[in-house]
């Protein structure tokens, strides 16, 4: 059982902040790192895999620092996002080489086992240059699994996979999580994360926007009062119509135009709002959540 | 699969046979590997031509082996071999598969340099020996001197270019400029550069073995120690830089 602890970590490149004061603990089981492209997921995974130093804060694996510590790779397998591999090798040569570099006692057998797990034994003797995107992804998996690590980090592993490969990888990740391994994968697609991960960490614009299982993230959207600013073609009419609905707790016309609105049941509100607007023929110009911590999650989840 | 950490004993060999094997694959698996064969053929071809047209001539031999061999061929072979070993992997990120392993970064660098220096031996020093023997069959020491000088100078270049490869993405261009401008152009114009020129240092070795005087006023001990120090420091720094390798995604 291994745990990665990210403690008040920030990372900036010159004056661009990629990760902003993030703290999270990644324990056994499957964790999904969810966020839009450019949210800092890859930066976080790079720091969790010892390939990037945090600008401030610490990242540790079972108490050991990850930066400048090649010994952590005994416990850690990494599936990078970038596709480049040693194209001039066959799949098997590549995985055997990885096993040898780990100093495994029987590299050939370890490679066969890893290639078997990811179902690549048929194509193992072809050059990697001839592989499809999904096959490359699986060979990368095999190279990360060859030393049977307790921690597995995957950066956007589902990219480029066909549906069948996707389902297979999801099953694999689930079973590895069930074995007590610490598995973390990043994705920008909510449905992917939802299907595999018990724990979800949402990262938006470099910040840790939400954390919990999918239910918790959904509750974050629904259980607490949600504040919005609406700009409509007829604010007064829309405000009165909305106030009549049970999902809305309060509405106020802003002097500068627009409606300030507090919804108590987000799920119902998101369904009622467009319906009422249509029924009364009021055009909605803008719906903006004003609760900052929620705004990021919301705008992200809605856009995905 | 069980979720246990492999309990293999900590072994840290200085050279990893696996990295060496991957390195050889890497050099000859790419197109630029062909250049490694072409360049020495040019040298030997020229040597044959010189021998046929001029005969066994001292000046012509020195001009060919020094001007084309030591100044151009050896640094280029070292640059091709070394940059082919490190730069493409760093560029495309595949170096992460080597680095995400519990082996010393210095082992990785040393193993890669073994391949690069072997290339210098096969495609630099050996062709120099052949070219020398073709042009001065009667005086084999000239050929031997140039071969030894090529190996020492070439090995030093390899370490320098390895460091360049981990410091900048433009290692090949900067390496070429360095070889052509500093070692080639300025080295020929400014005499003082002999104190700071890998080619001059290796030439001093040639002078001593072959009893020539291509560079004046440079102690052999200084030249040899300078090459050893530069090669050693560059190798060590390369490993040190690789320990702090940043793998950033496409974000």
Boltz contact constraints between the chains, C-beta under 6 A:
constraints:
  - contact:
      token1: [A, 38]
      token2: [B, 251]
      max_distance: 6.0
  - contact:
      token1: [A, 42]
      token2: [B, 249]
      max_distance: 6.0
  - contact:
      token1: [A, 42]
      token2: [B, 251]
      max_distance: 6.0
  - contact:
      token1: [A, 46]
      token2: [B, 247]
      max_distance: 6.0
  - contact:
      token1: [A, 51]
      token2: [B, 247]
      max_distance: 6.0
  - contact:
      token1: [A, 52]
      token2: [B, 246]
      max_distance: 6.0
  - contact:
      token1: [A, 68]
      token2: [B, 243]
      max_distance: 6.0
  - contact:
      token1: [A, 70]
      token2: [B, 102]
      max_distance: 6.0
  - contact:
      token1: [A, 71]
      token2: [B, 102]
      max_distance: 6.0
  - contact:
      token1: [A, 73]
      token2: [B, 100]
      max_distance: 6.0
  - contact:
      token1: [A, 73]
      token2: [B, 101]
      max_distance: 6.0
  - contact:
      token1: [A, 73]
      token2: [B, 102]
      max_distance: 6.0
  - contact:
      token1: [A, 74]
      token2: [B, 5]
      max_distance: 6.0
  - contact:
      token1: [A, 74]
      token2: [B, 102]
      max_distance: 6.0
  - contact:
      token1: [A, 75]
      token2: [B, 5]
      max_distance: 6.0
  - contact:
      token1: [A, 78]
      token2: [B, 100]
      max_distance: 6.0
  - contact:
      token1: [A, 80]
      token2: [B, 96]
      max_distance: 6.0
  - contact:
      token1: [A, 81]
      token2: [B, 249]
      max_distance: 6.0
  - contact:
      token1: [A, 82]
      token2: [B, 93]
      max_distance: 6.0
  - contact:
      token1: [A, 84]
      token2: [B, 92]
      max_distance: 6.0
  - contact:
      token1: [A, 84]
      token2: [B, 93]
      max_distance: 6.0
  - contact:
      token1: [A, 84]
      token2: [B, 94]
      max_distance: 6.0
  - contact:
      token1: [A, 85]
      token2: [B, 94]
      max_distance: 6.0
  - contact:
      token1: [A, 88]
      token2: [B, 25]
      max_distance: 6.0
  - contact:
      token1: [A, 88]
      token2: [B, 29]
      max_distance: 6.0
  - contact:
      token1: [A, 97]
      token2: [B, 18]
      max_distance: 6.0
  - contact:
      token1: [A, 97]
      token2: [B, 22]
      max_distance: 6.0
  - contact:
      token1: [A, 100]
      token2: [B, 18]
      max_distance: 6.0
  - contact:
      token1: [A, 101]
      token2: [B, 18]
      max_distance: 6.0
  - contact:
      token1: [A, 101]
      token2: [B, 101]
      max_distance: 6.0
  - contact:
      token1: [A, 101]
      token2: [B, 103]
      max_distance: 6.0
  - contact:
      token1: [A, 102]
      token2: [B, 101]
      max_distance: 6.0
  - contact:
      token1: [A, 103]
      token2: [B, 8]
      max_distance: 6.0
  - contact:
      token1: [A, 103]
      token2: [B, 11]
      max_distance: 6.0
  - contact:
      token1: [A, 147]
      token2: [B, 6]
      max_distance: 6.0
  - contact:
      token1: [A, 148]
      token2: [B, 1]
      max_distance: 6.0
  - contact:
      token1: [A, 150]
      token2: [B, 3]
      max_distance: 6.0
  - contact:
      token1: [A, 179]
      token2: [B, 3]
      max_distance: 6.0
  - contact:
      token1: [A, 180]
      token2: [B, 3]
      max_distance: 6.0
  - contact:
      token1: [A, 181]
      token2: [B, 3]
      max_distance: 6.0
